[in-house]
């Protein structure tokens, strides 16, 4: 992917939607005298989700249970990995967890604890995905995935017509690919295309740290249980793969339900690199909320079911999204801007499957999208 740094949004109609919305959201926090960052409930949730990942591993080492119980503990760890990704590191790496930079840095690096790279993630997610949502030239989340097609503007292959059937199996491979190879692929890609602006010396140092972090991660996860606690390696490996399969499915589905669903657009820049739309309106055109009234889903997925609010205000901690969502929805209605949402998780899943089915058809049937 060559970085198209000249792509920019032009508010051709001089729409006042986002300035108006921003003032109203600012007023909400000022009038209620509350910070935009985490509250006590967020701290408690962070502890619970971290324990969901760490405590089962300690139990595995301490009690060395039979295969069935062992796999159950690894399953819980998978839920913990996904929860940390959605509800802890996500806010922190956006600078939304705390007003203290060091706290954000610490909590953001919980991603490293589960085998990923906070540095790479911020480049891919904060810079590319959040700025150029559903713009295939820039948004790596929807670019060609070989066996999966998330955009009407990437090349269709004959097997894509079946992707609505097999997609979820590949979703389960996401975090395993992440910890094994993705961070290295992204390192060299972002270095070559200019997204990573570090100096050569900084990148050499960072690459060394990345390799060291991966070695430590795999040593702790796979070698320690076998070498020091006598747990059969096959049992450890099966559990490790199960953990990542669970985490991969949960994380991928939640993120896909925001952008790869019916109703979202996939705009492309003109020859001059300009997307003729206000950036904030673009976010509403490419993003869909789901299950806003389901408190458990909102708790576990870190407010990522309020994806519209997250894209508009990424530096606001997700615990505040339910409150500001009404402000966003009402302001969007005033400016006649669609505020898209699926009321239930089931509706969102069906919409995602329908979109996968549509994108998997032969070229020409989906050219009108976006």
Protein Blocks (a to p, Z undefined) as FASTA:
>chain_A
ZZdfkbccddfkopaklmmmmmmmmmmmmmnopafbdcfklmmmmmmmmmmmmmmmmmmm
mnopafklmmmmmmmmmmmmmmmmmmmmmmmmnopmbmcfklmmmmmmmmmmnopafklm
mmmmmmmmmmmgoiaklmmmlgcehjaccbfkbccdfklmmmmmmmmmmmmmmmmmmmmm
mmmmmmmmmmmnomamcdfklmmmmmmmmmmmmmmmmmmmmmmmmmmnopafklmmmmmm
mmmmmmmmmmmmmmmmmmmcghiacddddfkopacddfklmmmmmgccehkllmklmmmn
nopmmmmlmmmmmmbcfklmmmmmmmmmmmmmmnopacdddfbfklmmmmmmmmmmmmmm
cehjlmmgZZ
